[in-house]
Amino acid sequence: MIRNILKKTAKQILPVGVYSSIKQKWNYWARKKKLKAAYRYDLKRFSKYSDTLNTDSSQKLVGKIIREYHVVEKGLTMPEPRLGFGREVLITLAEDCIEYVNRYNTDEPQLLHAIGVILEYETFHSERKFQLSDDIQLWINKIKQLKLVIPACPQKEITKEDFFKYTESTFPEFAKSRASVRNYLNEDIPLKKITQALAMAQTTPSQCNRQCWRSYVYTDKNQIGAILQAQGGNRGFGHLANKLIVITSELGVFNYEGERNGAYIDGGMYAMNLLYALHYEKIAACILNCSNSIEKDIKLRELCKIKKTEVFIAMIVCGIPPEQFKIATSKRYEIDKTNTIVNH
Ligand SMILES: Cc1cc2nc3c(=O)[nH]c(=O)nc-3n(C[C@H](O)[C@H](O)[C@H](O)COP(=O)(O)O)c2cc1C
């Protein structure tokens, strides 16, 4: 009420130019205030509900277990696995699985899968007659003492022909056949195949058709190597990359505090579409994290030479796969765990 009176009076007594300049500044500060409040709201929620500050719920602990077993699964599928790899992560994983069983239950499918992966780690090494260190063996034995009847979970082995067999099939078959591949030949992907995939990914829906995504395709081995070294999540396979696609989103097309995550939503949808398009083009691909710390963000901006108005979404390592390779199991939840049909 008072605000409206003040506004009306100011409009009457001030020269038009002065009034509109004050109004502009007012709007600027009002929007900035709302933006700050929105980010504070996010900060509060993320601090409380993510696993960043403490692991005080079953959901947080299971998220940690998944992150840890994923490292082991990846190690088991590497082109040249280093025997005895991942000592620290394997021990932490075993500790966390035991803690989960003690604190919660033994029904969690991802916990059971993690135990299967630990047992597979042991089988993998014994088949290669590699003696695991005493501390690793101790923790594996503790896992066995839980007496949960879970078979070792071998990673998938597949031929190139079978992997790309469904690229022209029905969508359910096609979607099921895509997986992250972390093994590539020293062979060039024709650039045309990449540009065809990029053209297909252009069909991605976006907020008001704003198409915020931007792609950078790197072809130079040295530049790819430097970017991947900074990214850090590609040990054991990144050096085999033939092309690297960095996906960013342009912030300039987003408007107010309600759209603060728009770049990541639309950029993420584009990334998925591009993964499917690359699979259709029979290009093996693995999407990599760009959820960076401030220091890493600055470093990657320098190396990738993206525009300062853009944010990183993800990067995709691409290559031609060998005739036979392994892929991580990456067990999915049953659909009733992640979907709710709401009746009323
Ligand atoms: C945003 C995002 C970031 C990822 N980052 C990495 C990464 O840094 N290194 C890696 O090896 N895999 C990474 N992945 C691949 C996941 O591990 C993989 O998608 C997941 O385990 C499911 O397996 P699938 O792609 O074979 O279906 C990432 C996936 C997504 C969606």
The ligand as a Gaussian input file, in Angstrom:
#p B3LYP/6-31G(d) Opt

LIG

0 1
 C       26.450000     -36.488000     -15.522000
 C       27.223000     -37.784000     -15.564000
 C       28.554000     -37.772000     -15.187000
 C       29.316000     -38.959000     -15.277000
 N       30.652000     -38.917000     -14.973000
 C       31.411000     -40.017000     -15.175000
 C       32.815000     -39.941000     -14.979000
 O       33.369000     -38.904000     -14.599000
 N       33.542000     -41.053000     -15.241000
 C       32.967000     -42.213000     -15.695000
 O       33.693000     -43.163000     -15.941000
 N       31.636000     -42.307000     -15.881000
 C       30.835000     -41.228000     -15.640000
 N       29.494000     -41.287000     -15.879000
 C       28.894000     -42.504000     -16.429000
 C       28.112000     -43.263000     -15.366000
 O       28.987000     -43.933000     -14.541000
 C       27.140000     -44.223000     -16.054000
 O       26.285000     -43.503000     -16.873000
 C       26.316000     -45.014000     -15.042000
 O       27.109000     -45.841000     -14.281000
 C       25.259000     -45.851000     -15.766000
 O       25.861000     -46.710000     -16.680000
 P       25.521000     -46.733000     -18.218000
 O       25.845000     -45.365000     -18.786000
 O       26.396000     -47.778000     -18.792000
 O       24.074000     -47.023000     -18.391000
 C       28.700000     -40.147000     -15.725000
 C       27.326000     -40.147000     -16.040000
 C       26.607000     -38.986000     -15.969000
 C       25.142000     -39.001000     -16.362000

